[in-house]
Amino acid sequence: MADLSRPPGPKIIAVANQKGGVGKTTTAINLAAALVELEKTVLVVDLDPQGNASTGLGIDPSERDMTTYELLVDDAPLDDVIQETEIAGLHIVPATVDLSSADIELISNEKRSFLLHDALRQTAMDRYGFDYILIDCPPSLSLLTVNAMVSAHSVLIPLQSEFFALEGLSQLMLTIREVRQTANPDLRIEGVILTMFDRRNNLSQQVEQDARANLGDLVFDTIIPRNVRVSEAPSYAMPVLSYDPNSQGAVAYRALAREVMQKNGKLAA
């Protein structure tokens, strides 16, 4: 039974695709930054052992003493693992390569699929007042990704505008369905966001047509263009919205944030 004395918790969105290089981390950090611009308080949970979301939000490896590994494996307190970023209102639980061993270390834990779910619903979370939690999943359908899906309300799927893009979605959809049947019946698909889109490229346009024909309203109206500023921003340890606020990529991620909030009834159409 829900605890009516607690404030409503944040909307939790897992950003997932088992394929690497599709713009998953880029989408997680830039959507987070765009939601903050809309006066929302956001936590990014870096669940990828590569730690790219942590780097992209300016958290130096030397500053990652307490990470998602400690949160999951050692049940570390939230206050120890949540860090502020240089963007006011945007926080992160960083990751390091230590996380790559979590699947093996947790295999004997009976609650192994619910560890992140329980961690993000501690009463200690209430005082942070987060509106959104975005989980940057690893590029695999591992125990870490399952943890993200069990803990999340929805899954946002970045889809690169390339050949065979849709074929790669089938296994992800099966995993979402399995999690829904076994552990999180309320899990839904937040939407599919087309990334690295080049309007001059016939293939990009064909991928968009196929995606909208097969997935319908699940595909966001917003499209993330292939944009050099989006690619450059991580090397400066910042979202593209900070690096070049007027770039096409920044404009697109602001539009995505507005669309996400509209879908959730948090913003007038």
C-alpha positions in Angstrom: 0.0 0.0 0.0 1.3 3.5 -0.9 2.5 5.6 2.0 0.2 8.6 1.7 2.3 10.6 4.2 5.2 10.8 1.6 5.3 13.3 -1.2 4.8 11.9 -4.7 8.1 10.5 -6.0 9.9 11.6 -9.2 9.1 10.2 -12.6 11.8 7.6 -13.3 12.8 7.1 -16.9 15.3 4.5 -18.1 17.2 5.5 -21.2 18.0 2.2 -22.9 19.1 0.5 -26.0 21.3 -2.6 -26.0 23.1 -1.2 -29.1 26.1 1.1 -28.4 26.7 4.3 -30.2 23.0 5.3 -30.7 23.1 8.5 -28.6 21.8 7.0 -25.4 24.1 8.8 -23.0 24.0 12.0 -25.0 20.2 11.9 -24.8 20.2 11.2 -21.0 22.5 14.1 -20.1 21.0 16.6 -22.6 17.4 15.7 -21.8 18.3 16.1 -18.1 19.8 19.6 -18.8 16.8 20.6 -20.8 14.4 19.5 -18.1 16.4 21.7 -15.6 15.9 24.6 -18.0 12.2 24.0 -17.6 12.7 24.5 -13.8 12.6 20.8 -12.9 15.0 19.1 -10.5 16.7 16.1 -12.1 18.9 13.2 -11.0 20.9 11.2 -13.5 21.8 7.7 -12.4 24.9 6.5 -14.4 24.4 2.8 -14.7 27.0 2.3 -17.5 30.4 1.1 -16.4 32.0 3.3 -19.0 30.8 6.3 -16.9 30.3 8.5 -19.9 27.3 10.3 -18.4 29.4 11.2 -15.4 32.2 12.5 -17.6 29.7 14.4 -19.8 28.3 16.2 -16.7 31.7 17.2 -15.4 32.4 14.6 -12.7 36.1 13.8 -12.9 37.1 10.2 -12.2 39.0 11.3 -9.1 35.7 12.6 -7.7 33.9 9.2 -8.0 34.7 7.6 -4.6 31.0 6.6 -4.1 29.1 5.5 -7.2 26.2 3.3 -8.5 28.4 0.3 -7.6 28.4 1.2 -3.9 24.7 2.0 -4.1 23.8 -1.4 -5.5 26.4 -3.7 -4.1 27.1 -2.1 -0.7 23.7 -0.4 -0.1 25.5 2.9 0.3 23.4 5.9 1.7 22.0 8.2 -0.9 23.7 11.2 0.6 27.1 9.5 -0.1 26.5 8.7 -3.7 24.4 11.7 -5.0 26.6 14.5 -6.3 25.8 18.0 -7.5 26.9 19.0 -11.0 27.9 22.4 -12.1 24.3 22.9 -13.4 22.1 24.0 -10.6 19.2 21.6 -10.1 21.0 18.7 -11.9 22.5 15.9 -9.7 24.2 12.6 -10.6 25.0 9.3 -9.1 28.3 8.6 -11.0 29.7 5.4 -12.3 33.1 3.8 -12.7 34.4 0.6 -14.3 33.8 -1.1 -11.0 30.2 -1.5 -12.1 31.2 -4.0 -14.7 31.5 -6.7 -12.1 28.1 -6.0 -10.5 26.3 -8.5 -12.6 28.5 -11.3 -11.2 28.6 -10.1 -7.7 24.8 -9.7 -7.4 23.8 -13.0 -9.1 23.4 -14.8 -5.7 21.3 -11.9 -4.2 17.6 -12.9 -4.2 16.6 -9.3 -4.7 19.1 -8.7 -7.4 16.6 -7.3 -9.9 15.1 -4.9 -7.3 18.2 -3.3 -5.8 17.9 0.0 -7.8 14.1 0.1 -7.4 14.5 -0.1 -3.6 17.4 2.4 -3.5 15.5 5.0 -5.4 12.5 4.7 -3.2 14.1 5.2 0.2 12.5 7.8 2.4 15.9 9.6 2.3 15.1 10.4 -1.4 12.2 12.7 -0.4 14.2 15.6 0.8 15.9 16.0 -2.6 12.6 16.8 -4.2 13.6 15.4 -7.6 11.0 15.8 -10.4 12.7 13.3 -12.7 15.3 10.6 -12.5 16.9 9.5 -15.7 18.8 6.2 -15.7 21.6 5.9 -18.3 21.7 2.2 -19.0 24.6 0.2 -20.3 24.6 -0.9 -24.0 23.5 -4.4 -23.1 20.5 -6.3 -21.8 22.3 -7.2 -18.6 21.2 -7.4 -14.9 22.0 -3.6 -14.7 19.5 -2.8 -17.5 16.9 -5.1 -15.9 17.4 -3.2 -12.6 16.8 0.1 -14.4 13.6 -1.3 -16.0 12.3 -2.7 -12.8 12.9 0.6 -11.0 11.5 2.8 -13.9 8.1 4.0 -14.8 9.0 4.1 -18.4 11.7 3.4 -21.0 12.9 6.0 -23.5 14.6 4.4 -26.5 17.1 6.3 -28.6 17.1 5.0 -32.2 19.9 5.8 -34.5 18.9 6.7 -38.1 20.8 3.9 -39.7 20.3 0.7 -41.6 18.9 -2.2 -39.5 18.0 0.2 -36.7 14.5 -1.3 -36.2 15.7 -4.9 -36.2 17.7 -4.1 -33.1 14.6 -3.1 -31.2 13.0 -6.5 -31.2 15.1 -7.9 -28.4 14.8 -4.8 -26.3 11.0 -4.9 -26.7 11.0 -8.6 -25.6 13.0 -7.6 -22.5 10.6 -4.8 -21.6 7.7 -7.3 -22.0 9.4 -9.8 -19.8 10.1 -7.2 -17.1 6.4 -6.1 -17.3 5.2 -9.7 -16.9 7.5 -10.6 -14.0 8.5 -7.6 -12.0 7.1 -4.2 -13.1 3.6 -4.5 -14.6 3.2 -0.7 -14.9 6.4 -0.3 -17.1 5.6 1.4 -20.3 7.5 2.8 -23.3 8.0 6.6 -22.9 8.8 6.8 -26.5 11.3 6.3 -29.3 13.6 9.2 -30.2 15.3 9.3 -33.5 19.0 10.4 -33.1 21.8 11.4 -35.4 19.3 12.3 -38.1 20.6 13.8 -41.4 17.7 15.3 -43.4 20.0 15.3 -46.5 20.3 11.5 -46.2 17.7 9.3 -47.9 18.4 6.5 -45.4 17.6 8.7 -42.4 14.3 9.6 -44.0 13.6 6.0 -44.7 14.3 5.0 -41.1 11.9 7.7 -39.9 9.2 6.5 -42.3 9.7 2.9 -41.2 9.8 3.8 -37.5 6.6 5.8 -37.7 4.8 3.2 -39.8 5.8 0.4 -37.3 5.7 2.2 -34.0 3.2 4.9 -34.6 2.7 7.4 -31.7 5.5 5.8 -29.8 7.9 7.8 -31.9 8.5 11.3 -30.6 7.7 14.2 -33.0 11.1 15.7 -32.0 14.1 14.4 -34.0 17.7 14.8 -32.8 19.8 15.9 -35.8 23.4 14.9 -36.5 25.1 17.9 -35.1 28.9 18.6 -34.6 28.2 20.6 -31.4 26.4 17.6 -29.8 29.5 15.5 -30.6 31.9 18.1 -29.3 30.2 18.9 -26.0 31.2 15.8 -24.0 34.9 16.6 -24.6 34.3 19.8 -22.7 32.5 17.8 -19.9 29.2 19.6 -20.4 25.8 19.1 -22.1 25.4 20.7 -25.5 22.8 23.1 -23.9 25.7 24.6 -21.9 28.4 24.2 -24.6 26.4 25.9 -27.4 22.9 26.8 -26.3 21.8 28.0 -29.8 23.0 24.9 -31.7 20.5 22.7 -33.5 21.2 19.9 -31.0 20.4 22.1 -28.0 17.2 23.3 -29.7 16.2 19.7 -30.4 16.8 18.5 -26.8 14.7 21.4 -25.5 11.9 20.3 -27.8 12.3 16.7 -26.5 12.0 17.9 -22.9 8.9 19.8 -23.6 7.4 16.8 -25.4 8.3 14.4 -22.5 6.6 16.8 -20.1 3.5 17.2 -22.3 3.2 13.4 -22.4 3.3 13.3 -18.7 0.7 16.1 -18.3 3.4 18.4 -16.8 3.2 21.0 -19.5 0.4 22.5 -21.6 0.6 21.5 -25.3 
